[in-house]
Amino acid sequence: MVCGVVCLKYWLKLSFDIRKVLIMDTAERTVAYFSMEIGLDEGMPTYSGGLGILAGDTIRSAADMKLPMLAVTLLYRKGYFRQRLDAEGRQREEDQRWVVEDFVEEADAAVSVTIEGRTVHLRAWRYDVTGAGGFVVPVYLLDSDVEGNSDFDRTLTHHLYGGDRYYRFCQEVILGMGGVRMLRALGYGDIEKYHMNEGHASLLTMELLDEQVAVSSGDEVTQEVIDAVREQCVFTTHTPVAAGHDKFQMDMVRRVLGDHEAFEMQNVFCCDGELNMTYLALNLSHYVNGVAKKHGEVSRHMFTSYAIDSITNGVHAATWVAKAFQDLFDKHIPGWREDNFSLRYALSIPSQELWEAHSACKKELIDYVNEHTGSGLDEDVLTLGFARRATGYKRADLLFGDLERLRDIAEDVGSIQIIYAGKAHPADQEGKELIERIYSAKRMLAPEIKIAYLENYDFGLGKLLTSGVDVWMNTPLPPMEASGTSGMKAAMNGVVSLSILDGWWIEGCIEGVTGWSIGEPPTDPVQPDNRKEDAESLYSKLQYLVVPVFYNDRNRFINMMLHAIALNGSFFNTQRMMQQYVVKAYFE
């Protein structure tokens, strides 16, 4: 673990480079963070999963650090969707309606974008994220549900990741081009950096190109114009999964936006008959990063002509540490909220106090699960947790390849119970079938092994799960897990991981100290699906290490919990992450 050296390096440069930033008036903003989804509040369904939760944690840490940032996203009056599961595990989707005015205030500005020749009027709602020291980072949520727009155009900001390709592209026009225009209308004229959190926002570069052409008193997109825009933009790519890189046919792009000279410029668009939003962001950003060291390597393999760095993701400690552990840290590590690195002192926490805090979190989780599912889970039984988007490459059913082997482990070595959660995208039939297979395994393993599946995985359930289980499990197909952050949240609460060596876990796993690995470390950017070998490794780790240590060597298990906090909690946080963005991307 190189935490000490790396953190010291970045902290020293941070303190030198942004001293004047810390005394800025809160109205002055130089960094604009654009994200298709942002998890801001448990009552606001403006996110679908990890990308949005990370965006929210990013903004919370920016507020804590008094960074001169603001953020832009869409409002989503009907949210992503509320998941309902029947007795067979079949998923049904419902709108997530919420009272907008209970959470946000309308901003005093209005702009418009042109979509297929129509004028689409936009307004913005403001949500303030207040940091530990009272500094505010404003978030502007764009809304097309405005009087004067057509019935269809009013729906463009209703659903997150809803509708067809046309609907999605119109949303991305609103986010990128409309977002920049809204910032100008609100008086933010001195933005120096535009941070695109994934490619969904990359049309903001088109608006910046047009602005630069106007400023240069010319009528062409010259290389000087492109260079000026590139200097303003930062791009974070989050996934190797093809579906995460939006592509739109150029005939639709031209129909929606009209013609633009940049469409023919290969150093801007890389067309080949379609607009690839990732390439647009890559071409017009001076700094690009993946979200873990391995993901940076994979991204360089995918996009060989580009310089792609890496900044490993983190989580916002004060948000994800459960109440029982907050009290524990307040007692033994005062100031941990302001200085997440001080969590390394967790090794001094008395074992009994740690176990009591964990037991309180586990009881809260088990009570919730039993109340809502009737699963009859037991607080004294080793509890595995698995919660993430239900999709094929996450391999949530890897544990169920050999039900007899799993049953034998539970009967011969020690009891096991498992809690699952996760939504499948409405169009992801494979993901929906995955949930149904877990329900089937649940029936076949009962009563020896109890399994619960919690519907409608969200912000609140994430906090319960990552603090209340004994072991956090993750089984993706490498290298598809670009980073992952749920295991980081678990580590903050002393929950050890049992995970495939992919994403952040390659950096965070110290075998037998912070948790256990499944399978072998990846050696190539693209790996074969070693499902059989990975399942065997998972069973072996459960049989010979995880279950025996939990039941027969409690002191060792607690020592691993302490190390999860001290080594991983102190490093895999958004405080450290944002310090790296400050030094590498924002004020370099």
SEGUVO-238309 format. One line per 2 residues: their letters; for each residue x, y, z of C-alpha. Coordinates in pm, 1 decimal. Layout:
REM residues N
A = X,Y,Z; ...
***
This chain:
REM residues 588
MV = 0.0,0.0,0.0; 158.7,326.3,-115.7
CG = -107.0,546.1,39.4; 126.0,750.5,259.3
VV = 368.5,857.6,-12.1; 101.4,923.9,-274.2
CL = -127.9,1112.4,-38.1; 156.8,1328.7,95.6
KY = 265.2,1417.2,-257.8; -79.7,1525.7,-363.2
WL = -163.9,1700.3,-37.9; 151.9,1913.7,-48.6
KL = 84.1,2021.5,-406.2; -285.6,2074.3,-327.8
SF = -210.6,2302.2,-33.1; 26.7,2508.3,-251.1
DI = -188.1,2527.3,-563.8; -530.3,2605.7,-421.0
RK = -469.3,2816.0,-113.3; -648.9,3104.6,-280.0
VL = -932.8,2870.6,-382.7; -1017.0,2800.9,-20.0
IM = -1086.1,3166.1,55.7; -1295.7,3231.8,-255.5
DT = -1648.1,3360.4,-223.3; -1893.5,3076.4,-278.7
AE = -2035.9,3255.6,-583.6; -1710.4,3220.2,-777.2
RT = -1688.4,2895.5,-972.1; -1417.1,2775.6,-1205.7
VA = -1503.4,2401.8,-1241.7; -1830.6,2277.0,-1392.5
YF = -1905.6,1908.1,-1338.7; -2151.8,1755.6,-1588.5
SM = -2310.8,1417.2,-1524.8; -2616.4,1245.5,-1672.5
EI = -2706.7,1126.4,-1323.2; -2623.1,1247.5,-972.2
GL = -2726.0,1082.8,-645.2; -2795.9,1383.4,-423.7
DE = -3060.9,1278.0,-173.7; -3236.0,954.2,-79.6
GM = -3567.6,1112.3,-178.5; -3453.1,1230.1,-522.6
PT = -3451.1,954.0,-790.5; -3195.4,1137.3,-1006.5
YS = -2955.9,842.7,-1034.5; -2965.4,478.8,-1144.2
GG = -2662.7,328.5,-972.7; -2289.0,355.2,-924.0
LG = -2219.2,634.9,-1174.5; -2472.3,865.4,-1012.5
IL = -2376.9,777.3,-656.0; -2011.5,845.3,-740.0
AG = -2112.1,1182.7,-888.2; -2291.6,1271.7,-566.7
DT = -1994.9,1166.8,-354.4; -1766.0,1371.5,-580.1
IR = -1973.4,1683.8,-520.7; -1998.3,1620.9,-146.5
SA = -1620.5,1601.3,-117.7; -1580.8,1910.5,-336.7
AD = -1803.7,2095.2,-90.0; -1602.3,1963.7,205.5
MK = -1279.8,2081.5,39.5; -1426.6,2420.2,-60.5
LP = -1350.3,2361.5,-426.7; -1494.6,2628.5,-661.7
ML = -1721.8,2378.2,-835.0; -2078.2,2362.1,-956.6
AV = -2260.8,2072.1,-1121.4; -2514.5,2021.1,-1400.2
TL = -2752.1,1729.3,-1458.1; -3116.1,1664.9,-1558.7
LY = -3419.9,1670.1,-1330.2; -3596.0,1335.3,-1405.2
RK = -3945.4,1396.3,-1273.1; -4025.5,1024.2,-1303.4
GY = -3683.3,898.2,-1200.5; -3512.2,583.8,-1326.0
FR = -3772.0,331.0,-1214.4; -3907.9,166.5,-902.8
QR = -3842.7,-206.7,-913.1; -4111.8,-455.6,-810.1
LD = -4036.3,-828.6,-794.1; -4297.3,-1104.0,-783.1
AE = -4260.3,-1442.5,-612.2; -4067.3,-1580.3,-912.1
GR = -3828.3,-1286.9,-928.9; -3991.9,-1133.6,-1235.8
QR = -3919.4,-761.3,-1247.2; -4183.0,-494.3,-1304.7
EE = -4097.1,-127.3,-1347.4; -4292.7,167.9,-1212.2
DQ = -4235.4,543.5,-1229.9; -4062.1,704.4,-931.7
RW = -4263.0,1019.9,-890.5; -4142.7,1277.1,-638.5
VV = -4236.8,1626.3,-530.2; -3971.2,1837.1,-698.1
ED = -4038.2,2149.1,-492.2; -3971.3,1961.1,-166.7
FV = -3603.0,1927.8,-259.4; -3501.7,2199.3,-505.2
EE = -3568.7,2565.3,-582.0; -3627.4,2704.8,-927.7
AD = -3335.8,2914.6,-1053.4; -3398.6,3256.2,-1204.1
AA = -3286.0,3177.5,-1557.9; -3422.2,3025.8,-1876.8
VS = -3257.9,2913.3,-2200.5; -3347.5,2706.3,-2503.1
VT = -3196.9,2453.1,-2740.0; -3300.9,2373.9,-3094.4
IE = -3404.9,2014.4,-3158.6; -3504.2,1919.8,-3512.3
GR = -3590.3,2283.4,-3581.4; -3806.0,2316.6,-3268.9
TV = -3724.3,2556.0,-2988.3; -3717.6,2361.2,-2662.1
HL = -3732.5,2586.9,-2358.1; -3541.7,2490.4,-2045.9
RA = -3542.5,2598.7,-1685.1; -3316.9,2491.9,-1401.1
WR = -3371.5,2387.1,-1043.4; -3101.0,2435.9,-781.8
YD = -2995.6,2191.0,-512.5; -2723.2,2300.8,-271.1
VT = -2471.1,2048.4,-141.6; -2325.5,2187.4,180.5
GA = -1985.5,2067.5,295.8; -1861.1,2002.3,645.9
GG = -1739.1,2361.5,678.8; -2054.1,2520.1,536.7
FV = -1922.2,2573.2,181.4; -2190.1,2519.6,-84.8
VP = -2158.1,2350.9,-423.0; -2472.6,2427.6,-627.0
VY = -2618.7,2160.8,-853.6; -2842.0,2272.5,-1141.4
LL = -3099.6,2022.9,-1267.4; -3227.7,2105.7,-1615.9
DS = -3600.3,2068.7,-1685.7; -3781.9,2072.3,-2019.3
DV = -4127.8,2030.0,-1865.0; -4197.3,2393.7,-1939.2
EG = -4510.2,2566.2,-2064.2; -4474.1,2642.1,-2433.4
NS = -4291.5,2319.4,-2521.2; -4466.7,2042.1,-2712.7
DF = -4608.0,1750.8,-2514.3; -4318.1,1531.7,-2627.4
DR = -4049.6,1789.0,-2551.6; -4189.0,1832.4,-2201.8
TL = -4114.2,1464.4,-2135.8; -3746.7,1483.9,-2238.0
TH = -3632.0,1530.2,-1879.4; -3881.7,1287.1,-1724.9
HL = -3699.1,952.4,-1740.0; -3337.0,864.1,-1669.7
YG = -3209.7,626.2,-1940.8; -3562.1,590.4,-2073.9
GD = -3701.9,596.7,-2426.3; -3534.0,516.4,-2756.2
RY = -3210.3,641.8,-2915.6; -3377.3,961.7,-3034.1
YR = -3502.6,1037.0,-2683.5; -3155.9,971.8,-2538.6
FC = -2984.0,1195.7,-2792.3; -3228.1,1478.5,-2723.4
QE = -3151.9,1442.1,-2352.8; -2781.4,1465.0,-2421.8
VI = -2836.4,1780.4,-2629.5; -3014.1,1931.1,-2329.1
LG = -2744.4,1822.8,-2084.2; -2439.6,1928.5,-2286.9
MG = -2547.4,2225.0,-2499.3; -2834.2,2336.3,-2280.2
GV = -2617.1,2299.7,-1969.9; -2351.1,2539.4,-2096.5
RM = -2615.2,2789.7,-2204.5; -2782.2,2768.7,-1864.2
LR = -2454.3,2841.1,-1687.0; -2411.1,3152.0,-1900.7
AL = -2767.1,3262.9,-1822.2; -2700.4,3213.7,-1451.2
GY = -2395.0,3438.5,-1471.5; -2119.4,3177.3,-1464.5
GD = -1892.3,3324.5,-1726.1; -1554.1,3234.0,-1580.9
IE = -1563.0,2853.6,-1591.8; -1210.8,2728.1,-1661.5
KY = -1270.5,2351.2,-1661.1; -1565.3,2143.6,-1778.5
HM = -1552.6,1793.4,-1632.0; -1752.9,1538.6,-1831.8
NE = -1843.2,1245.2,-1608.5; -1885.2,987.0,-1888.3
GH = -1955.1,1069.6,-2252.4; -2323.7,1157.8,-2209.9
AS = -2230.3,1524.2,-2158.2; -1980.4,1556.3,-2442.5
LL = -2203.4,1774.0,-2662.1; -2099.7,2055.0,-2429.6
TM = -1782.6,2062.6,-2640.0; -1990.4,2164.2,-2944.7
EL = -2130.2,2458.7,-2753.9; -1780.3,2556.7,-2641.6
LD = -1656.1,2533.0,-3001.9; -1928.3,2773.6,-3112.2
EQ = -1842.4,3009.2,-2827.5; -1474.5,3004.9,-2919.6
VA = -1552.8,3074.1,-3286.7; -1754.0,3377.2,-3175.8
VS = -1478.2,3496.7,-2943.9; -1217.2,3462.2,-3219.0
SG = -1428.8,3686.5,-3444.0; -1412.9,3423.0,-3713.3
DE = -1662.8,3188.2,-3871.6; -1461.8,2864.2,-3882.1
VT = -1362.6,2594.3,-3636.2; -985.9,2633.5,-3664.2
QE = -717.3,2431.1,-3490.0; -672.8,2723.1,-3250.0
VI = -1040.7,2700.2,-3160.8; -1014.7,2324.3,-3105.8
DA = -706.2,2367.2,-2886.9; -879.2,2633.2,-2676.7
VR = -1176.9,2404.8,-2614.1; -953.4,2108.3,-2542.1
EQ = -772.0,2307.6,-2275.3; -1104.2,2364.7,-2097.2
CV = -1224.0,2002.4,-2090.3; -1166.1,1702.6,-1864.9
FT = -1315.3,1360.6,-1937.6; -1362.0,1059.9,-1712.0
TH = -1451.9,731.2,-1880.8; -1615.3,475.4,-1655.1
TP = -1661.7,147.1,-1834.5; -1520.5,-95.0,-2091.7
VA = -1875.4,-219.4,-2160.1; -1983.7,-125.6,-2513.4
AG = -2332.5,-22.0,-2402.6; -2175.7,244.7,-2183.2
HD = -2039.9,433.4,-2485.6; -2328.3,609.7,-2658.6
KF = -2333.2,606.6,-3039.0; -2584.2,783.5,-3263.3
QM = -2633.3,760.4,-3639.1; -2517.7,1076.7,-3812.1
DM = -2837.0,1114.9,-4012.1; -3024.9,1149.2,-3681.7
VR = -2757.0,1381.8,-3541.0; -2789.2,1612.1,-3842.0
RV = -3168.1,1595.3,-3826.0; -3166.6,1697.6,-3458.7
LG = -2885.7,1953.9,-3459.0; -2872.3,2072.7,-3817.6
DH = -2540.3,2076.3,-3998.6; -2210.8,2180.1,-3839.8
EA = -1866.2,2202.3,-3995.6; -1716.3,2003.7,-3706.0
FE = -1913.2,1697.9,-3822.9; -1662.7,1659.1,-4105.6
MQ = -1353.3,1705.6,-3888.3; -1196.7,1370.7,-3802.3
NV = -994.5,1522.6,-3519.1; -1323.3,1622.5,-3355.4
FC = -1585.9,1366.4,-3451.6; -1424.5,1045.5,-3586.7
CD = -1754.2,991.2,-3759.5; -1761.9,675.9,-3976.0
GE = -2133.7,732.8,-4010.3; -2206.1,777.2,-3642.7
LN = -2138.3,1008.4,-3352.2; -1949.9,827.6,-3077.0
MT = -1987.5,1041.2,-2764.6; -1678.4,889.0,-2607.1
YL = -1457.7,981.7,-2902.9; -1601.4,1333.0,-2904.6
AL = -1497.4,1372.5,-2540.6; -1157.4,1211.3,-2600.8
NL = -1083.4,1440.4,-2894.9; -1171.6,1758.6,-2709.9
SH = -1026.9,1696.5,-2361.7; -677.7,1783.2,-2245.0
YV = -698.7,1535.1,-1955.7; -864.7,1191.8,-1970.3
NG = -875.2,929.2,-1699.4; -1008.5,587.6,-1617.8
VA = -1140.6,512.2,-1269.4; -886.1,254.7,-1143.6
KK = -531.5,165.3,-1240.4; -644.5,-145.2,-1427.6
HG = -923.7,45.5,-1597.4; -673.1,304.7,-1717.8
EV = -474.3,22.1,-1876.1; -786.2,-128.6,-2033.6
SR = -894.3,212.0,-2166.7; -554.5,271.4,-2326.3
HM = -595.6,-66.6,-2496.6; -943.6,31.9,-2620.7
FT = -846.4,381.9,-2734.4; -488.4,335.6,-2846.3
SY = -435.3,684.4,-2989.8; -511.3,866.9,-2665.8
AI = -321.1,941.4,-2346.0; -541.0,808.4,-2067.9
DS = -441.7,840.3,-1704.4; -616.4,684.8,-1404.5
IT = -762.7,820.0,-1083.2; -911.9,543.3,-872.9
NG = -1263.7,613.3,-749.6; -1358.1,662.4,-388.2
VH = -1663.7,712.4,-167.8; -1767.4,996.5,61.7
AA = -1678.1,874.0,407.3; -1920.8,1083.7,610.7
TW = -2210.2,968.9,389.2; -2142.2,595.9,388.9
VA = -2010.3,528.9,739.3; -2301.1,395.9,945.8
KA = -2411.8,570.3,1266.6; -2261.0,305.9,1494.3
FQ = -1924.2,341.4,1321.6; -1946.0,720.2,1313.9
DL = -1979.1,712.9,1692.9; -1688.7,469.5,1716.2
FD = -1465.2,683.0,1494.6; -1564.6,1001.1,1678.5
KH = -1444.0,838.3,1999.5; -1114.9,693.9,1872.3
IP = -1030.5,897.4,1558.6; -1161.8,1252.3,1611.9
GW = -1146.1,1460.1,1294.3; -1183.9,1161.9,1059.2
RE = -1451.2,1341.0,854.1; -1218.4,1630.5,776.5
DN = -915.1,1404.9,728.1; -1013.6,1065.9,586.0
FS = -647.9,958.5,585.7; -665.6,945.8,965.8
LR = -881.3,632.7,936.6; -549.1,448.3,920.0
YA = -552.1,480.2,1299.3; -845.7,238.4,1310.3
LS = -597.5,-33.2,1405.0; -602.9,110.2,1757.6
IP = -978.6,58.9,1803.1; -1050.7,-210.9,2066.5
SQ = -1177.9,-529.8,1904.6; -1480.7,-561.9,2129.5
EL = -1598.4,-210.3,2049.7; -1559.8,-273.1,1677.0
WE = -1759.7,-595.3,1698.8; -2035.5,-424.0,1896.0
AH = -2063.0,-152.7,1629.1; -2074.8,-415.6,1354.9
SA = -2336.1,-617.3,1544.2; -2557.3,-308.4,1573.4
CK = -2537.1,-251.7,1196.9; -2601.6,-618.7,1125.4
KE = -2905.4,-627.0,1351.7; -3051.7,-324.4,1176.3
LI = -3003.2,-492.6,837.7; -3135.1,-834.6,940.6
DY = -3441.7,-678.0,1103.3; -3512.3,-485.4,782.8
VN = -3468.1,-791.3,561.0; -3688.8,-1012.0,774.3
EH = -3958.0,-746.1,798.9; -3968.0,-685.2,424.0
TG = -3907.7,-1035.8,288.8; -3996.2,-1279.7,566.1
SG = -3670.5,-1464.5,497.2; -3605.8,-1555.0,861.1
LD = -3237.8,-1456.6,853.3; -3031.4,-1507.9,1170.6
ED = -2801.0,-1242.5,1318.7; -2548.3,-1507.9,1425.2
VL = -2505.8,-1660.2,1077.6; -2229.7,-1554.3,837.2
TL = -2400.5,-1312.4,599.3; -2272.9,-1248.9,247.4
GF = -2385.9,-938.6,60.5; -2412.9,-886.8,-314.9
AR = -2579.8,-569.3,-445.0; -2523.6,-407.7,-783.9
RA = -2692.6,-364.9,-1119.8; -2832.3,-694.6,-1243.4
TG = -2661.9,-756.2,-1575.3; -2477.4,-1047.1,-1732.3
YK = -2114.4,-947.3,-1682.0; -2167.2,-890.9,-1308.9
RA = -2222.8,-1272.2,-1279.1; -2440.6,-1249.5,-969.0
DL = -2519.3,-1620.4,-1003.3; -2154.3,-1738.0,-999.7
LF = -2212.8,-1869.7,-648.2; -2485.4,-2106.1,-772.7
GD = -2292.7,-2307.4,-1031.2; -2276.6,-2607.4,-795.0
LE = -2560.5,-2601.9,-544.4; -2456.3,-2926.3,-379.3
RL = -2106.0,-2795.3,-316.6; -2248.6,-2481.6,-161.6
RD = -2490.4,-2683.2,51.1; -2206.6,-2909.2,170.0
IA = -1999.5,-2606.5,276.7; -2290.8,-2471.3,478.0
ED = -2359.0,-2807.8,643.8; -2000.1,-2918.8,709.2
VG = -1810.8,-2594.8,773.7; -2063.3,-2335.8,891.8
SI = -2397.1,-2180.5,807.6; -2425.0,-1920.9,531.3
QI = -2698.9,-1677.0,437.1; -2694.9,-1434.6,143.8
IY = -2859.9,-1099.7,76.4; -2896.2,-981.8,-283.4
AG = -3020.6,-657.8,-434.8; -3004.1,-491.9,-774.2
KA = -3212.8,-365.0,-1063.5; -3197.8,-482.7,-1422.8
HP = -3233.4,-213.1,-1687.4; -3585.5,-237.6,-1835.2
AD = -3439.1,-337.3,-2173.8; -3187.7,-587.9,-2030.9
QE = -3362.9,-921.8,-2065.6; -3049.2,-1111.7,-1965.0
GK = -3033.1,-908.4,-1643.6; -3395.2,-982.6,-1565.4
EL = -3340.6,-1354.4,-1619.9; -3041.7,-1336.0,-1386.0
IE = -3268.4,-1218.8,-1103.1; -3507.0,-1504.0,-1178.2
RI = -3219.5,-1755.4,-1157.5; -3125.8,-1623.2,-814.6
YS = -3486.4,-1670.7,-703.8; -3474.2,-2024.9,-838.1
AK = -3152.9,-2098.2,-644.5; -3316.2,-1949.9,-336.3
RM = -3596.3,-2204.3,-357.3; -3363.8,-2498.5,-424.7
LA = -3123.8,-2414.9,-138.0; -3392.4,-2364.7,124.1
PE = -3402.9,-2429.7,411.2; -3029.4,-2506.9,455.9
IK = -2915.5,-2177.9,302.3; -3140.2,-1875.5,332.2
IA = -3134.0,-1615.9,54.4; -3310.5,-1281.7,45.2
YL = -3346.2,-1051.6,-256.2; -3431.4,-693.1,-167.6
EN = -3626.8,-509.2,-435.5; -3565.4,-151.2,-546.1
YD = -3196.7,-122.3,-454.4; -3130.8,245.5,-382.5
FG = -2927.8,491.9,-176.3; -3082.0,391.1,156.9
LG = -3058.3,16.3,97.6; -2699.2,60.4,-12.0
KL = -2613.7,214.7,325.5; -2786.9,-68.1,511.9
LT = -2624.5,-343.8,310.6; -2267.7,-217.5,295.3
SG = -2257.9,-169.8,670.7; -2461.9,-470.3,784.5
VD = -2329.6,-779.5,606.4; -2021.5,-969.9,726.1
VW = -1855.6,-1017.5,386.4; -1905.0,-818.1,66.8
MN = -1898.4,-1027.0,-249.5; -1830.5,-918.1,-608.6
TP = -1792.2,-1156.6,-903.0; -1765.9,-960.8,-1232.7
LP = -1613.7,-1086.3,-1554.7; -1273.1,-915.0,-1575.8
PM = -1198.2,-650.8,-1691.8; -1556.4,-525.8,-1710.7
EA = -1566.7,-386.8,-1355.6; -1392.3,-58.2,-1426.9
SG = -1378.4,28.7,-1057.6; -1676.3,-51.4,-837.7
TS = -1741.3,146.3,-521.1; -1976.3,-66.6,-309.8
GM = -1683.3,-264.7,-169.2; -1521.9,66.1,-69.5
KA = -1835.6,161.7,123.8; -1826.0,-177.6,293.9
AM = -1459.8,-130.5,388.8; -1545.3,202.6,554.7
NG = -1768.7,1.3,786.7; -1518.7,-275.6,854.1
VV = -1678.7,-518.8,608.5; -1417.3,-731.8,431.8
SL = -1448.9,-827.7,65.4; -1448.0,-1159.0,-116.5
SI = -1410.2,-1047.3,-474.2; -1275.9,-1106.3,-822.3
LD = -948.0,-923.6,-880.7; -1085.0,-649.6,-1101.0
GW = -1138.2,-275.8,-1073.0; -1048.6,-119.7,-739.4
WI = -1005.9,-457.7,-568.1; -677.6,-520.5,-752.0
EG = -543.8,-222.4,-559.0; -730.5,-282.3,-233.3
CI = -687.1,-656.6,-183.2; -417.8,-770.5,55.7
EG = -494.4,-1140.7,77.2; -606.6,-1244.5,423.5
VT = -562.7,-888.5,552.6; -832.0,-670.4,391.1
GW = -1029.4,-963.3,249.9; -989.5,-1244.6,-0.9
SI = -953.0,-1265.8,-376.8; -1143.9,-1488.3,-616.4
GE = -943.1,-1627.1,-907.8; -609.5,-1510.7,-1039.1
PP = -499.4,-1151.8,-1109.3; -579.8,-1048.8,-1468.4
TD = -276.1,-1049.6,-1694.7; -424.8,-917.9,-2020.2
PV = -649.7,-620.3,-2099.6; -907.6,-865.4,-2234.8
QP = -972.9,-1182.1,-2035.7; -1162.4,-1501.3,-2129.0
DN = -1466.1,-1591.5,-1921.8; -1309.3,-1836.9,-1674.6
RK = -1642.2,-1897.1,-1507.8; -1569.7,-2254.3,-1402.6
ED = -1230.4,-2169.7,-1253.6; -1365.7,-1858.4,-1079.7
AE = -1652.5,-2056.1,-926.7; -1409.9,-2317.5,-796.0
SL = -1194.4,-2044.8,-642.4; -1503.0,-1890.5,-480.3
YS = -1610.2,-2221.8,-327.0; -1258.8,-2295.9,-204.3
KL = -1221.1,-1957.5,-38.7; -1555.0,-2001.4,136.0
QY = -1480.6,-2357.6,246.1; -1123.3,-2320.0,366.4
LV = -1090.5,-1956.4,467.0; -1395.8,-1732.9,492.2
VP = -1637.1,-1957.9,679.5; -1377.8,-2116.7,915.9
VF = -1222.9,-1780.0,1004.8; -1562.3,-1623.0,1076.0
YN = -1674.7,-1902.2,1310.0; -1349.5,-2036.3,1454.2
DR = -1106.1,-1743.4,1463.5; -1309.5,-1436.6,1551.8
NR = -1002.1,-1239.7,1658.7; -847.8,-1282.5,1314.6
FI = -1174.2,-1185.7,1146.1; -1197.9,-867.8,1352.8
NM = -834.4,-789.7,1277.4; -918.4,-809.6,906.0
ML = -1211.7,-574.7,964.0; -978.1,-323.9,1129.3
HA = -735.8,-346.1,838.6; -1019.7,-296.4,588.3
IA = -1091.0,38.6,754.2; -728.7,137.8,813.9
LN = -588.6,46.6,472.7; -884.8,71.5,235.9
GS = -1116.8,313.9,412.9; -836.8,565.0,456.1
FF = -745.3,558.6,85.3; -1048.2,468.9,-127.9
NT = -1241.5,784.4,-50.0; -1347.9,1082.8,-259.0
QR = -1138.0,1318.6,-47.7; -820.7,1157.7,-183.1
MM = -980.7,1121.2,-525.6; -1070.1,1489.9,-549.0
QQ = -722.4,1593.9,-439.5; -590.5,1400.1,-738.7
YV = -839.3,1567.0,-975.0; -735.1,1907.0,-840.1
VK = -366.5,1840.7,-905.6; -393.4,1643.3,-1229.7
AY = -695.5,1793.7,-1404.4; -839.0,2113.5,-1259.1
FE = -547.5,2332.8,-1152.6; -255.0,2155.0,-1311.3
***
